[in-house]
Amino acid sequence: MQNELIEKVKDLSKQTKHRPILIAIEGRCASGKTTLATEMTTVLNANVIHMDHFFLPPLKRTLKRENEPGGNVDYERVFELLTFAKENKEFSYQPYDCHTKTLGPAISFQPKDYLIVEGSYSVHPKLIHFYDYKIFVDVDEKTQLERIRKRNGEKQLEIFKEKWIPFEEKYLLTFNIQKQCDYYIEKKEGKQ
């Protein structure tokens, strides 16, 4: 983990009076966003929300929504959650399960100093105003594809290449997401 990044995040607690301090970890799939969030919780008093829990459910999938950059995430539900979470009270949400296409059991959170929202689409224009700090994690294409293959298998890799990576790239380019972030980390081939 980057010591410089942790120091910048810790400095936020000196500059920001409100709690929790909201941090987004955005970036390309398989770039290490979840790993970074997990590492950050070892040194910060932080809760983590995963954007994968907010995949767009079938009832909200329209042609218009699917053509919208970043439209494959349920940003309305994330918006409601972040509005409530900013009150620094106990909160909960039900993660969306892509396999069963239903909401799962609620996950509850006690207030902590930081709230990290990790995952692609976390810096969506509908959500960006919530964050005190935004981190972009990047990865080269070769490493990205190898990690997806290892994590999801060959069949899913093809789906990522045909569908999910193009959706993500469209979103990243349309909204210039990398430039919207305060800190940039590049994961180079062979390095974590």
N, C-alpha and C positions, 0 to 999 in steps of 0.2 A: 504494500500500500504506500501511497505517496505521503510522506511526512509533511510536505509543503501544503498539500490539500487539507490534511487534518488541521494544521495550524490555521489555515484560512477559515475553515468551518468553525473552529473553536473561537476565533476572533469575532465571529458573528454574535456569539453569546454575550460578548462585552459591548457590542454596538447595538444590539437589538433587545429591547425591553420585553417584548411579548414572548410567550412560550405557547406551543412549541415553535421552534424555528423550522420552517419547511424547506426541505432540500429535494431537488429532483435529480435523479441519475438517468439520463437519456442517452441514446446511442443506437448503433446498429445491432441487430440480433447477433447473439453469440460473441459480443465484444467484451463481456465480463461485468455487466451492470449488476447482476445479482451477487456475484462474488464480491464486488466492491462494496455493495450495501452491507453484506454480511461482515466484511472486514471492518467497516466503519462502526458497526454496533459493538465491536470488541473494545473500542476506545471511547465511544460516545454513548450517552444515555439516550438511546433512540429506538423508536418503533419503525418498522418497515412495512410499507404497503406495496404489493406487486401489481403492476399494470396488467399482467397476464390474468389476474382475477376479474378483469373488467372487459373481457372480450365481448364483442357485440352479440347479444342473444338473437336467435332466429326471428323473433317477433319484430325486432327493430331493423332487420336487414331488408332494405329496399334497394332498388337499382340506383336511385339518387344517392343514398348513403354509401353504397359500395364504391361509387365513383368519386366520392368526396375524399380528398387527401386526409388521412387520419380518421376516416369515418368507420373503420372496422373496430374501434374501441368505444365502449359505452362511456364517453366523456361526460354525459349528463349525470350519471351515477357517481363518477369520480368527483365532479363539481359539488354535488350534494354532500358527499363524504368529507371533502376538504373544508367546505364551509362549516360543517359541524366540528371537525377535528381541530380547527383553529381556536375553538373555545377552550382548549386545554382541559377537557373533561373526558371521562371514560367514553369510548365510542366503539362501535362494532360495525361490521358489514358481512355480507354473505358473498363469498367468492363464486364466480361463475365457473362451472365445470364443463369444459368443452366436450368431454366424452359423453356425459349424460345430458348435456344441453339444459341443465337446471342450475339453480342457485344452491350451493352447498350450505352446510351448517355455519352459523355465524362465528366470526373470529372477533374476539374482544381485545381491546387495548386499554391499558391504564395510561394516564398522562406521563409523558417523558419530556425531556428538554428538546429533543429533536424528533421530527417526523420525516422519514426518508421515503419518497415515492420513486420506486425504481422500475424502469422498463421503457420500452419503446412507446411513444405517444404521451409520455408524462409531461412534456413541455408543449403539448397541443395549445394552440392559441386560446382555446376556451378555458385553459387551466393555468397558463403561464403566470398570471398575476398573483397567484397564491404563494409563489416561491420566494424565499429570501436568497437562495443560492441555487444555481443550476450547473450541473456537471455533464459534459458530453464525453462518452467513452466510444472510441473508434477502433476499428480493426481492419486489417487488409483482407481482401477478398479470399485469398487462398486459405488463410487461417480461419476465417469465418466459415467457409464451406466445410473444412475439415472438422471443426468443432461441432457443427450441425450434424454432420455424418456420424460422428462419435456419439453425440448426445441423443439423436433422434432416429438414426438408421438411414439406410440408403433410400428407401421408399419416401420417407418424410423429407429427405434432402431435396428430392425432385420437386415436391410440393412447395418447399421453401423457395427454390430457384424459380419456379413458374409463377407463384402467387405471392407469398409473404414478403420476400425480399423486394420485388417490384413495388408492392404497396408501400412498404417502408421507405424506399428510396424516393417515391413520389412525394410522400409526406415531408421527408427531410429536405428535399429540394424546394418544394412549393413554399414552405414556411421558413426556409433558411435556418433550420433549427440549430445547427452547430454555432452559428453567429449569435443566436439568442442566449447561449450559455456563457457562464462566467469562467469556467475552467474546462480545459481540454486534456484528455488522456488518450494517447494512441497506443494500442496493443499491437506490437509488431510481431511478425511471423516467428513462432517458436518462443516468444516471451510472454509471461503472464503479467 
